[in-house]
């Protein structure tokens, strides 16, 4: 039996629906706390950037705080971004089977209440950001631009996933700068690798909604690629892997480089595994494979962290 207010694509048995006080549930659902994979996908690039910066420089005790701050910030900013997305997409969400159960179209909260909740989350995230030094603060403020644009991208371009990639991987740059390093070629390669990875996993995700999107006129790479999706995904896989390999090759030497390259290989092999299983007309499988990208990203993060401490 479906619980009142439960969102259709929430993780079954999630803590929000089971444990959170009832009055908080609509707000936590706005923040996607019942669907945590997006928070992971926002956090993981931060840890990539931090680990590569540590490997390229000298690890510091402050790096522990950067890692924790990125985790807290990812929860808050993913929540704020999703709330903003639901405010701007409230009419679209009501017309799509998978999203009409979200808090705004289902009447659990008003648009005004959602806007207040968004501001609270941004304010809390700002407190965390201000502890990371001026370069990171500037980059954090700049990140609000792609976050604000993304919900509208699907209305004017077939490539909204590019805007998502720009926003979701900004943490690579921010964490690198928080460590005290100047932006350069290696971190930009890692950032671009993240964008290619986002194009990979979010195209898979978008195949869930392609029929409803076509009816309401929403654009996506899933609709653009159609039956050629697999070929495009191979391209994104290759781009993400090569760019990540370039990033670590520029930054690292010796044993750390070998460890990091092993991580890039494992990351690529996970995406190959996803491609071998993918059926673009099976929405449940698309969602499952999308969620598995948490593991793909963590694999690379683990190897980069290992390279930083050897």
MARDOTOR-274107 format. One record per residue (C-alpha): x negated, y negated, z negated; residue number from 1. Coordinates in pm, whole numbers, plus 50000, padded with zeros to 5 digits. Last residue first. Layout:
<rec px="X" py="Y" pz="Z" resi="NUM"/>
...
This chain:
<rec px="44940" py="49331" pz="50059" resi="310"/>
<rec px="45200" py="49082" pz="49933" resi="309"/>
<rec px="45314" py="48902" pz="50248" resi="308"/>
<rec px="45315" py="49211" pz="50471" resi="307"/>
<rec px="45547" py="49386" pz="50226" resi="306"/>
<rec px="45781" py="49087" pz="50231" resi="305"/>
<rec px="45781" py="49100" pz="50611" resi="304"/>
<rec px="45858" py="49474" pz="50595" resi="303"/>
<rec px="46149" py="49419" pz="50358" resi="302"/>
<rec px="46290" py="49130" pz="50561" resi="301"/>
<rec px="46277" py="49340" pz="50880" resi="300"/>
<rec px="46474" py="49622" pz="50717" resi="299"/>
<rec px="46708" py="49369" pz="50555" resi="298"/>
<rec px="46810" py="49238" pz="50896" resi="297"/>
<rec px="46900" py="49581" pz="51033" resi="296"/>
<rec px="47079" py="49673" pz="50709" resi="295"/>
<rec px="47300" py="49364" pz="50721" resi="294"/>
<rec px="47346" py="49442" pz="51087" resi="293"/>
<rec px="47556" py="49743" pz="50984" resi="292"/>
<rec px="47854" py="49512" pz="50936" resi="291"/>
<rec px="47872" py="49449" pz="51310" resi="290"/>
<rec px="47855" py="49822" pz="51375" resi="289"/>
<rec px="48152" py="49886" pz="51145" resi="288"/>
<rec px="48352" py="49600" pz="51295" resi="287"/>
<rec px="48289" py="49725" pz="51649" resi="286"/>
<rec px="48383" py="50078" pz="51539" resi="285"/>
<rec px="48718" py="49957" pz="51407" resi="284"/>
<rec px="48780" py="49753" pz="51722" resi="283"/>
<rec px="48723" py="50047" pz="51963" resi="282"/>
<rec px="48732" py="49898" pz="52314" resi="281"/>
<rec px="48365" py="49794" pz="52306" resi="280"/>
<rec px="48246" py="50146" pz="52227" resi="279"/>
<rec px="47902" py="50114" pz="52067" resi="278"/>
<rec px="47722" py="50421" pz="51931" resi="277"/>
<rec px="47409" py="50406" pz="52145" resi="276"/>
<rec px="47403" py="50029" pz="52115" resi="275"/>
<rec px="47403" py="50043" pz="51737" resi="274"/>
<rec px="47113" py="50289" pz="51734" resi="273"/>
<rec px="46920" py="50058" pz="51967" resi="272"/>
<rec px="46986" py="49776" pz="51720" resi="271"/>
<rec px="46839" py="49989" pz="51441" resi="270"/>
<rec px="46542" py="50068" pz="51664" resi="269"/>
<rec px="46473" py="49698" pz="51710" resi="268"/>
<rec px="46461" py="49634" pz="51334" resi="267"/>
<rec px="46234" py="49938" pz="51288" resi="266"/>
<rec px="46000" py="49802" pz="51556" resi="265"/>
<rec px="46000" py="49454" pz="51401" resi="264"/>
<rec px="45921" py="49609" pz="51064" resi="263"/>
<rec px="45630" py="49805" pz="51210" resi="262"/>
<rec px="45508" py="49474" pz="51354" resi="261"/>
<rec px="45517" py="49325" pz="51002" resi="260"/>
<rec px="45315" py="49611" pz="50857" resi="259"/>
<rec px="45057" py="49589" pz="51136" resi="258"/>
<rec px="45027" py="49212" pz="51090" resi="257"/>
<rec px="44983" py="49244" pz="50715" resi="256"/>
<rec px="44707" py="49503" pz="50774" resi="255"/>
<rec px="44495" py="49271" pz="50988" resi="254"/>
<rec px="44623" py="48925" pz="51084" resi="253"/>
<rec px="44942" py="48725" pz="51045" resi="252"/>
<rec px="45106" py="48405" pz="51173" resi="251"/>
<rec px="45082" py="48422" pz="51555" resi="250"/>
<rec px="45143" py="48797" pz="51570" resi="249"/>
<rec px="45430" py="48766" pz="51322" resi="248"/>
<rec px="45619" py="48512" pz="51532" resi="247"/>
<rec px="45540" py="48685" pz="51862" resi="246"/>
<rec px="45682" py="49013" pz="51731" resi="245"/>
<rec px="45998" py="48832" pz="51618" resi="244"/>
<rec px="46030" py="48678" pz="51964" resi="243"/>
<rec px="45979" py="49015" pz="52131" resi="242"/>
<rec px="46236" py="49189" pz="51911" resi="241"/>
<rec px="46506" py="48923" pz="51939" resi="240"/>
<rec px="46460" py="48894" pz="52316" resi="239"/>
<rec px="46469" py="49271" pz="52369" resi="238"/>
<rec px="46785" py="49310" pz="52161" resi="237"/>
<rec px="46948" py="49010" pz="52331" resi="236"/>
<rec px="46875" py="49161" pz="52673" resi="235"/>
<rec px="47006" py="49501" pz="52568" resi="234"/>
<rec px="47319" py="49324" pz="52444" resi="233"/>
<rec px="47367" py="49168" pz="52786" resi="232"/>
<rec px="47350" py="49509" pz="52956" resi="231"/>
<rec px="47596" py="49657" pz="52705" resi="230"/>
<rec px="47843" py="49372" pz="52752" resi="229"/>
<rec px="47877" py="49419" pz="53129" resi="228"/>
<rec px="48231" py="49552" pz="53085" resi="227"/>
<rec px="48343" py="49214" pz="52956" resi="226"/>
<rec px="48052" py="48968" pz="52944" resi="225"/>
<rec px="48257" py="48648" pz="52921" resi="224"/>
<rec px="48528" py="48794" pz="52699" resi="223"/>
<rec px="48273" py="48926" pz="52449" resi="222"/>
<rec px="48068" py="48606" pz="52487" resi="221"/>
<rec px="48364" py="48416" pz="52349" resi="220"/>
<rec px="48639" py="48175" pz="52458" resi="219"/>
<rec px="48978" py="48118" pz="52293" resi="218"/>
<rec px="49268" py="48075" pz="52538" resi="217"/>
<rec px="49554" py="48199" pz="52319" resi="216"/>
<rec px="49625" py="48518" pz="52516" resi="215"/>
<rec px="49260" py="48584" pz="52600" resi="214"/>
<rec px="49161" py="48550" pz="52234" resi="213"/>
<rec px="49431" py="48802" pz="52138" resi="212"/>
<rec px="49283" py="49056" pz="52380" resi="211"/>
<rec px="48922" py="48979" pz="52288" resi="210"/>
<rec px="48973" py="48999" pz="51913" resi="209"/>
<rec px="48770" py="49303" pz="51810" resi="208"/>
<rec px="48519" py="49244" pz="52092" resi="207"/>
<rec px="48407" py="48934" pz="51903" resi="206"/>
<rec px="48219" py="49143" pz="51646" resi="205"/>
<rec px="48001" py="49310" pz="51910" resi="204"/>
<rec px="47928" py="48966" pz="52056" resi="203"/>
<rec px="47851" py="48856" pz="51701" resi="202"/>
<rec px="47588" py="49124" pz="51655" resi="201"/>
<rec px="47380" py="49060" pz="51965" resi="200"/>
<rec px="47422" py="48683" pz="51989" resi="199"/>
<rec px="47321" py="48668" pz="51623" resi="198"/>
<rec px="47007" py="48870" pz="51699" resi="197"/>
<rec px="46918" py="48627" pz="51979" resi="196"/>
<rec px="46961" py="48339" pz="51734" resi="195"/>
<rec px="46742" py="48517" pz="51479" resi="194"/>
<rec px="46467" py="48569" pz="51733" resi="193"/>
<rec px="46491" py="48197" pz="51814" resi="192"/>
<rec px="46424" py="48119" pz="51447" resi="191"/>
<rec px="46134" py="48364" pz="51438" resi="190"/>
<rec px="45983" py="48199" pz="51745" resi="189"/>
<rec px="46031" py="47857" pz="51582" resi="188"/>
<rec px="45853" py="47989" pz="51274" resi="187"/>
<rec px="45553" py="48094" pz="51483" resi="186"/>
<rec px="45537" py="47781" pz="51698" resi="185"/>
<rec px="45522" py="47532" pz="51413" resi="184"/>
<rec px="45714" py="47374" pz="51127" resi="183"/>
<rec px="45484" py="47254" pz="50850" resi="182"/>
<rec px="45450" py="47479" pz="50548" resi="181"/>
<rec px="45544" py="47392" pz="50194" resi="180"/>
<rec px="45732" py="47701" pz="50085" resi="179"/>
<rec px="46050" py="47492" pz="50116" resi="178"/>
<rec px="45959" py="47432" pz="50482" resi="177"/>
<rec px="45958" py="47805" pz="50561" resi="176"/>
<rec px="46280" py="47845" pz="50362" resi="175"/>
<rec px="46451" py="47570" pz="50564" resi="174"/>
<rec px="46326" py="47687" pz="50903" resi="173"/>
<rec px="46442" py="48047" pz="50862" resi="172"/>
<rec px="46753" py="47916" pz="50683" resi="171"/>
<rec px="46872" py="47762" pz="51009" resi="170"/>
<rec px="46953" py="48114" pz="51126" resi="169"/>
<rec px="47329" py="48099" pz="51069" resi="168"/>
<rec px="47375" py="47752" pz="51218" resi="167"/>
<rec px="47188" py="47794" pz="51546" resi="166"/>
<rec px="47321" py="48148" pz="51580" resi="165"/>
<rec px="47680" py="48033" pz="51531" resi="164"/>
<rec px="47628" py="47767" pz="51798" resi="163"/>
<rec px="47493" py="48033" pz="52034" resi="162"/>
<rec px="47788" py="48259" pz="51948" resi="161"/>
<rec px="48020" py="47990" pz="52083" resi="160"/>
<rec px="47895" py="48079" pz="52435" resi="159"/>
<rec px="48202" py="48070" pz="52660" resi="158"/>
<rec px="48221" py="47700" pz="52586" resi="157"/>
<rec px="48482" py="47431" pz="52509" resi="156"/>
<rec px="48736" py="47582" pz="52269" resi="155"/>
<rec px="48508" py="47849" pz="52120" resi="154"/>
<rec px="48270" py="47570" pz="52018" resi="153"/>
<rec px="48525" py="47400" pz="51790" resi="152"/>
<rec px="48456" py="47621" pz="51487" resi="151"/>
<rec px="48079" py="47579" pz="51544" resi="150"/>
<rec px="48055" py="47200" pz="51541" resi="149"/>
<rec px="48063" py="47140" pz="51165" resi="148"/>
<rec px="47811" py="47415" pz="51090" resi="147"/>
<rec px="47592" py="47291" pz="51376" resi="146"/>
<rec px="47581" py="46943" pz="51214" resi="145"/>
<rec px="47564" py="47051" pz="50848" resi="144"/>
<rec px="47222" py="47206" pz="50913" resi="143"/>
<rec px="47071" py="46857" pz="50933" resi="142"/>
<rec px="47137" py="46811" pz="50560" resi="141"/>
<rec px="46954" py="47132" pz="50484" resi="140"/>
<rec px="46664" py="47035" pz="50710" resi="139"/>
<rec px="46624" py="46705" pz="50525" resi="138"/>
<rec px="46642" py="46878" pz="50188" resi="137"/>
<rec px="46389" py="47140" pz="50299" resi="136"/>
<rec px="46141" py="46870" pz="50398" resi="135"/>
<rec px="46210" py="46679" pz="50072" resi="134"/>
<rec px="46154" py="46957" pz="49819" resi="133"/>
<rec px="46350" py="47266" pz="49718" resi="132"/>
<rec px="46538" py="47154" pz="49406" resi="131"/>
<rec px="46771" py="46924" pz="49601" resi="130"/>
<rec px="46908" py="47225" pz="49788" resi="129"/>
<rec px="47050" py="47386" pz="49475" resi="128"/>
<rec px="47243" py="47074" pz="49376" resi="127"/>
<rec px="47355" py="47036" pz="49739" resi="126"/>
<rec px="47502" py="47387" pz="49732" resi="125"/>
<rec px="47723" py="47285" pz="49438" resi="124"/>
<rec px="47846" py="46981" pz="49631" resi="123"/>
<rec px="47910" py="47187" pz="49944" resi="122"/>
<rec px="48117" py="47437" pz="49744" resi="121"/>
<rec px="48325" py="47166" pz="49580" resi="120"/>
<rec px="48384" py="46996" pz="49917" resi="119"/>
<rec px="48515" py="47322" pz="50069" resi="118"/>
<rec px="48751" py="47379" pz="49775" resi="117"/>
<rec px="48896" py="47030" pz="49820" resi="116"/>
<rec px="48950" py="47101" pz="50192" resi="115"/>
<rec px="49121" py="47433" pz="50116" resi="114"/>
<rec px="49360" py="47263" pz="49874" resi="113"/>
<rec px="49445" py="47006" pz="50140" resi="112"/>
<rec px="49505" py="47275" pz="50404" resi="111"/>
<rec px="49748" py="47444" pz="50167" resi="110"/>
<rec px="49680" py="47777" pz="50000" resi="109"/>
<rec px="49840" py="48123" pz="50003" resi="108"/>
<rec px="50059" py="48029" pz="50300" resi="107"/>
<rec px="49967" py="48318" pz="50532" resi="106"/>
<rec px="49816" py="48077" pz="50787" resi="105"/>
<rec px="49596" py="47921" pz="50513" resi="104"/>
<rec px="49493" py="48229" pz="50312" resi="103"/>
<rec px="49401" py="48464" pz="50597" resi="102"/>
<rec px="49669" py="48723" pz="50686" resi="101"/>
<rec px="49706" py="48581" pz="51040" resi="100"/>
<rec px="49344" py="48675" pz="51108" resi="99"/>
<rec px="49347" py="49029" pz="51249" resi="98"/>
<rec px="49679" py="48989" pz="51434" resi="97"/>
<rec px="49586" py="48660" pz="51601" resi="96"/>
<rec px="49844" py="48379" pz="51638" resi="95"/>
<rec px="49821" py="48246" pz="51282" resi="94"/>
<rec px="49446" py="48231" pz="51311" resi="93"/>
<rec px="49469" py="48001" pz="51614" resi="92"/>
<rec px="49680" py="47750" pz="51421" resi="91"/>
<rec px="49455" py="47758" pz="51114" resi="90"/>
<rec px="49136" py="47737" pz="51319" resi="89"/>
<rec px="49007" py="47401" pz="51191" resi="88"/>
<rec px="49092" py="47473" pz="50827" resi="87"/>
<rec px="48980" py="47836" pz="50851" resi="86"/>
<rec px="48642" py="47735" pz="50997" resi="85"/>
<rec px="48594" py="47475" pz="50725" resi="84"/>
<rec px="48663" py="47740" pz="50461" resi="83"/>
<rec px="48423" py="47973" pz="50639" resi="82"/>
<rec px="48152" py="47707" pz="50638" resi="81"/>
<rec px="48206" py="47627" pz="50269" resi="80"/>
<rec px="48191" py="47993" pz="50172" resi="79"/>
<rec px="47884" py="48055" pz="50385" resi="78"/>
<rec px="47738" py="47746" pz="50224" resi="77"/>
<rec px="47805" py="47863" pz="49869" resi="76"/>
<rec px="47699" py="48225" pz="49905" resi="75"/>
<rec px="47396" py="48131" pz="50116" resi="74"/>
<rec px="47295" py="47864" pz="49866" resi="73"/>
<rec px="47293" py="48114" pz="49581" resi="72"/>
<rec px="47079" py="48354" pz="49782" resi="71"/>
<rec px="46853" py="48078" pz="49915" resi="70"/>
<rec px="46802" py="47950" pz="49562" resi="69"/>
<rec px="46701" py="48299" pz="49449" resi="68"/>
<rec px="46440" py="48335" pz="49724" resi="67"/>
<rec px="46315" py="47978" pz="49674" resi="66"/>
<rec px="46295" py="48041" pz="49298" resi="65"/>
<rec px="46073" py="48343" pz="49354" resi="64"/>
<rec px="45865" py="48141" pz="49601" resi="63"/>
<rec px="45786" py="47897" pz="49319" resi="62"/>
<rec px="45554" py="48164" pz="49178" resi="61"/>
<rec px="45338" py="48108" pz="49485" resi="60"/>
<rec px="45229" py="48327" pz="49779" resi="59"/>
<rec px="44941" py="48175" pz="49982" resi="58"/>
<rec px="44982" py="48108" pz="50353" resi="57"/>
<rec px="45084" py="48305" pz="50661" resi="56"/>
<rec px="45220" py="48593" pz="50455" resi="55"/>
<rec px="45411" py="48362" pz="50224" resi="54"/>
<rec px="45552" py="48168" pz="50521" resi="53"/>
<rec px="45655" py="48495" pz="50686" resi="52"/>
<rec px="45832" py="48605" pz="50368" resi="51"/>
<rec px="46010" py="48271" pz="50330" resi="50"/>
<rec px="46129" py="48260" pz="50690" resi="49"/>
<rec px="46256" py="48617" pz="50685" resi="48"/>
<rec px="46419" py="48557" pz="50345" resi="47"/>
<rec px="46611" py="48263" pz="50487" resi="46"/>
<rec px="46702" py="48476" pz="50793" resi="45"/>
<rec px="46855" py="48732" pz="50551" resi="44"/>
<rec px="47078" py="48485" pz="50366" resi="43"/>
<rec px="47320" py="48394" pz="50646" resi="42"/>
<rec px="47367" py="48754" pz="50760" resi="41"/>
<rec px="47401" py="48863" pz="50397" resi="40"/>
<rec px="47672" py="48604" pz="50338" resi="39"/>
<rec px="47849" py="48727" pz="50650" resi="38"/>
<rec px="47841" py="49085" pz="50518" resi="37"/>
<rec px="48027" py="48984" pz="50202" resi="36"/>
<rec px="48386" py="49029" pz="50320" resi="35"/>
<rec px="48599" py="48989" pz="50005" resi="34"/>
<rec px="48393" py="48682" pz="49914" resi="33"/>
<rec px="48501" py="48546" pz="50253" resi="32"/>
<rec px="48501" py="48187" pz="50117" resi="31"/>
<rec px="48871" py="48148" pz="50202" resi="30"/>
<rec px="48924" py="48485" pz="50033" resi="29"/>
<rec px="48757" py="48348" pz="49719" resi="28"/>
<rec px="48994" py="48054" pz="49733" resi="27"/>
<rec px="49303" py="48272" pz="49776" resi="26"/>
<rec px="49182" py="48504" pz="49497" resi="25"/>
<rec px="49118" py="48247" pz="49227" resi="24"/>
<rec px="49476" py="48236" pz="49090" resi="23"/>
<rec px="49487" py="48616" pz="49067" resi="22"/>
<rec px="49181" py="48648" pz="48846" resi="21"/>
<rec px="48917" py="48847" pz="49038" resi="20"/>
<rec px="48893" py="49221" pz="48969" resi="19"/>
<rec px="49057" py="49439" pz="49232" resi="18"/>
<rec px="49133" py="49218" pz="49534" resi="17"/>
<rec px="48819" py="49010" pz="49486" resi="16"/>
<rec px="48602" py="49311" pz="49400" resi="15"/>
<rec px="48655" py="49483" pz="49735" resi="14"/>
<rec px="48855" py="49809" pz="49744" resi="13"/>
<rec px="48863" py="49814" pz="50123" resi="12"/>
<rec px="48635" py="49548" pz="50277" resi="11"/>
<rec px="48858" py="49272" pz="50408" resi="10"/>
<rec px="48975" py="49293" pz="50769" resi="9"/>
<rec px="49348" py="49248" pz="50704" resi="8"/>
<rec px="49318" py="48993" pz="50424" resi="7"/>
<rec px="49487" py="49086" pz="50096" resi="6"/>
<rec px="49746" py="48827" pz="49993" resi="5"/>
<rec px="49992" py="49078" pz="49857" resi="4"/>
<rec px="49825" py="49417" pz="49814" resi="3"/>
<rec px="49859" py="49661" pz="50103" resi="2"/>
<rec px="50000" py="50000" pz="50000" resi="1"/>
